[in-house]
């Protein structure tokens, strides 16, 4: 289980999260929606302990352990993976090197190269991603859609138990969105992982059905519902009859 | 010697690969010659590089390595004729002590259609660096640019690697290798053999 309780976070004396709480049971899919700049991406980075943010209260628990003060790589080794909105590119470092190094740190066992290569090729096929990307530098020269697929290639190999998708739908055309959504659905089915989807639009939720949809406003969740809530937001907007200007739900 | 077509001119191509160089180098390029000088130093010493270009030549100097002791490298390029390319790329990680690089290019009066690039980059660990890129241009017809940046490992890249479960030390090692070796062709990187023990 993943649980955030009463989290208050600041950046440069500006309060970003204000008593934020969220509980995700194993295997559940949750979605957080909210206006631009409301702190959705910040929440993702805070979960991975981005040191730019100052936590003044609250805790983040994963599998009955606090991960709040753990180094980022330890949190990742616990099984939490973030796919950010604009995945970073790194010149001179290939996807192969990243995945081999990450696997070597995760397990003391030697990597079965044959199995490793086969898994990567299979994942590329499922993602309709050119397998040449395996040996290419991380996200260098890749389009927005290719970057998202490269990140999902990392998911296929590193097998996280909790996946955070920060606007995975941005930069994807309709066909790529379907491929990406299918991959995520299959991975969820196979691994029984938990997923947190951050998005502005309900389009991706037409393909990936969340158990719960939450609305983030003023640093906390102000409303929770099922996928119908996302449809309501799409029709009426965040400032409509769902949330007033002070972020209070009606 | 290989022939290579550069800017539609067939040139004699020569590559000089040096590892842990501590000797001064002086080279005058022939007309229609392409020269690539690759130098990797696991710990830089003081040395000088002097090059002279006359007409239709293409020079690339790739210089990379660590600062583990105080040193000064002086690189002095002289362009006397027309239609030459001069490209200097330096990558260094200042682990300890102080490194100084003086990189001067002089393009002579009345020369035409020369192109000069100086691209100096350094990463600071526990050492310090001073770069001095100098362009002495005595002609009105030249393309010349220079960059000099000194900083730390890019935070976004370190964070990204850590979100994959890679420790800070290993992430730094990956970024260090890519920074230092990205200049070189694969065969030269294999000769350098850096980090082989760690990989094994």
Interface residues (C-beta under 8 A of the other chain):
Chain A: X48 X50 X71 X72 X73 X76 X77 X81 X82 X87 X88 X90 X91 X92 X93 X97 X98 X99 X101 X102 X105 X106 X138 X154 X158
Chain B: X156 X157 X159 X160 X161 X162 X163 X164 X165 X166 X167 X168 X170 X171 X174 X175 X177 X178 X179 X181 X182
